[in-house]
């Protein structure tokens, strides 16, 4: 008896009467959200890099955290 692989079919994108688009799959929706989030994150990172006072504070905090972590990684 042969084992049949389950097949997945993609539902075509349908347009609603008010101009809204219904996504084909939840996976496509999730990917779209991830890409939009990544773009937003990159824009925010660029804004932070351009703000010299903020970057100075970020570097200071990063150094403090490295100092705390180094106490756990020292060989005794």
C-alpha positions in Angstrom: 0.0 0.0 0.0 1.5 3.3 -1.1 1.7 6.2 1.3 0.3 9.3 -0.2 1.9 12.7 0.6 -0.5 15.3 1.8 -0.7 18.1 -0.7 -1.1 21.7 0.2 -2.9 24.1 -2.1 -2.6 27.8 -1.9 -5.8 29.7 -1.8 -5.7 32.5 -4.4 -5.8 36.1 -3.2 -9.3 37.5 -3.3 -10.3 41.1 -3.5 -13.1 42.3 -1.3 -15.7 44.6 -2.6 -14.3 47.5 -0.6 -10.8 47.2 -2.1 -9.3 45.2 0.8 -7.0 42.2 0.0 -7.4 38.9 1.7 -4.1 37.1 2.1 -3.6 33.7 0.5 -2.0 32.0 3.5 -1.3 32.8 7.2 2.4 32.1 6.3 2.4 34.9 3.7 0.8 37.2 6.2 3.4 36.4 8.8 6.2 36.9 6.3 4.8 40.3 5.3 4.6 41.3 9.0 8.2 40.2 9.6 9.5 42.2 6.6 7.6 45.3 7.7 8.9 44.9 11.2 12.5 44.5 9.9 12.2 47.6 7.8 10.9 49.6 10.8 13.8 48.3 13.0 16.4 49.3 10.4 14.9 52.7 10.1 15.0 53.1 13.9 18.6 51.9 14.1 19.6 54.5 11.5 17.9 57.2 13.6 19.7 56.0 16.7 23.1 55.9 15.0 22.6 59.5 13.8 21.8 60.7 17.4 25.3 61.2 18.9 24.1 61.7 22.5 21.9 58.6 22.3 24.8 56.6 20.8 27.1 57.8 23.6 24.6 56.6 26.2 24.1 53.3 24.4 27.9 52.7 24.3 28.1 53.5 28.0 25.3 51.0 28.9 26.9 48.4 26.7 30.2 48.8 28.5 28.5 48.5 31.9 26.8 45.3 30.8 30.1 43.9 29.5 31.7 44.6 32.9 28.9 42.8 34.7 29.1 39.8 32.4 32.9 39.7 32.6 32.6 38.9 36.4 30.8 35.7 35.5 33.2 34.6 32.8 36.5 35.1 34.7 38.5 31.9 35.4 39.0 31.5 39.2 
